[in-house]
Amino acid sequence: MRDASPAKTYALHIGVIALLFALNFVLPDYHQGLFARIMALAVFAMGYNLLFGYVGLLSLGHAMFFSAGLYGAGLTVYHLGWGVPEAFLAGVICGALLALVVGLLALRTSGVAFMIVTMMFAQVFYLLILYFAAWTGGDQGLVIQQASRVFSIGGASFDLTDPIVRYMSALSLFAIVLLVTLAVVRSRFGRVLVAIRENEERTKMLGYDTVANKLAAVVASGAICAASGAAYALLFGYVGSNFASIQYSILPLLWVLLGGAATTLGPLIGTLFMYYVTDITSGFTSAYLLIVGVALILLVLFAPKGIMGSIRQRWLGWLP
Amino acid sequence: MHFGPHLLLAALEGLVTSAVLALTALGLSLVFGVMRIVNVAHGEFFMLGAVLAWAISTAISGHPAIGFAAALVIAPLLVGLVAFLAEWLVLRRLNYNPESTIVATIGMLYIIQQLALTFYGPEARPVEPPFSYRILLPWFGYSGYKLSVVAASAILLVITWLVLTRTKIGMIMRATQYDRETAQAFGIPVERVYAGVFAVGAMLAAIAAVLIVPISQAHYLMGQDPLLLSFIVVIIGGLGSLRGTVVAAVLIGLSDGIISMFFSPTLAKIIATLVVAMVLVFRPQGLFGTAPR
């Protein structure tokens, strides 16, 4: 967390965003679609990283925040016929409210109990989606029609089913969240979060309200994950209960561990890497879960700091 | 059928669930109590027990009882071996850090599940019960095998309790649970105790699975529900308390049987999960547990 070179840091992040922008014109169709998906999901990983990496709270229930956004956006479009911007906002608000309630309850616990409580709340959320299958479509899910995924801002019309619009929308969301995360972790608030991770008692003794700070982090993390879910629903036109299952609580953990917890670019690298590993290996084998399992074990055994974490440790100490 | 017999049937079914659940949860509780780690792969050890029971009982011809008896002995031993290797190769190197072990056991969960899918397949397959005697009650006939599962589970629970409280092995385990470092200073081989406890915990789950597999079939995803229910039981019963685990298992099993006979099973699960989450939030030591650690 050295703060020697803000210019270098901002240059790096702007550079990454510019690179992703340029890739839109170079990538073949298939990979362009894959990258849009990866950027939307990297936002999920960044939201997870804010809580896991910086505050040190390991949640096993973040699928509920992602799917709160997913359903918050998807259902308002599907049943109420809302426009894209309103639906996206509805998704983010759903996620933030859910995070507030879950945070108020779950933050009474810590450590292992926190993981189990978040996992159980997520399980309840998942079962509720199945229980109200009449509205949510249950495990079949709902497909959002192309017509309801078109919106216009200031006269210009955008069709989210168009590959370039989709890519640029995913990139915009990714860029905004990346820069916001960067600003947050460099702010006073971000430093208090890291202090809580390192030693909560001492932070408390220094006069910081650790509970309020942790709650704010949970809500921020939930809102970012919900933004990812809402974008996913609107960009790819499908909502389904498997996005709320325990597997989608594990995946962001895996992406963040792989990319490097408590690094701003780690979530993107982790998501990108894992997505392509799965994509390439699925050509040879359908045993996709085996790879996830082996990756998790190898990571905690040999590279607990992840890709970006190792790079920071070895070469680039200034990486945020 | 009238309400009374209906309720009795639901209670009997619930009792069978409780019996299997108590064994599975006891395994999880032992591992948590002694090693202070949460084993997310516990449900997969359960599943592995059931799948191996199917493989063993189909490999052995002759009377179904022979195959079943062989499965009851061999399947838990194999599962124990797998758990022992997992502990030795992975968990020990992580120094039993609670968060790293959770991530690692999630990895094991996926690996075991995928291997079961690859080698056993997506079908649900039954194991023939060792005997098919029906007990005739005035209102309905009831499977004698199911009642013998309850009896077998009760015997195993008593044996575990005796081992824990009356033998030297039990004393060593309790000493390790109470204070790892002091135990080590007194010459207790803590690492070997941990490996043993992890294997025994998995074996208890495997035994429970072998007992249940003639009633419900073996399937590669069957570990999910026992895992969640075991968590619920262990939390309600108080972490590391054997008596609490058994009482909670009976409570959860019976209420699960009765609620899901009269209401939607999904609703029953939602209520149970929510109640348990609230217990953990507001009474972390469990309903029967003593002071927090």
Interface residues (C-beta under 8 A of the other chain):
Chain A: L58 L60 L105 A106 R108 T109 G111 V112 A113 M115 I116 V117 M120 F121 Q123 V124 L127 L128 L130 Y131 I250 L253 L257 A287 Y288 L289 L290 V292 G293 V294 A295 L296 I297 L299 V300 L301 P304
Chain B: V38 V90 R93 L94 P98 E99 S100 I102 V103 A104 I106 G107 M108 L109 Y110 I111 Q113 Q114 L115 L117 T118 L228 F231 I235 S264 T266 L267 K269 I270 T273 L274 V276 A277 M278 L280 V281 F282 P284
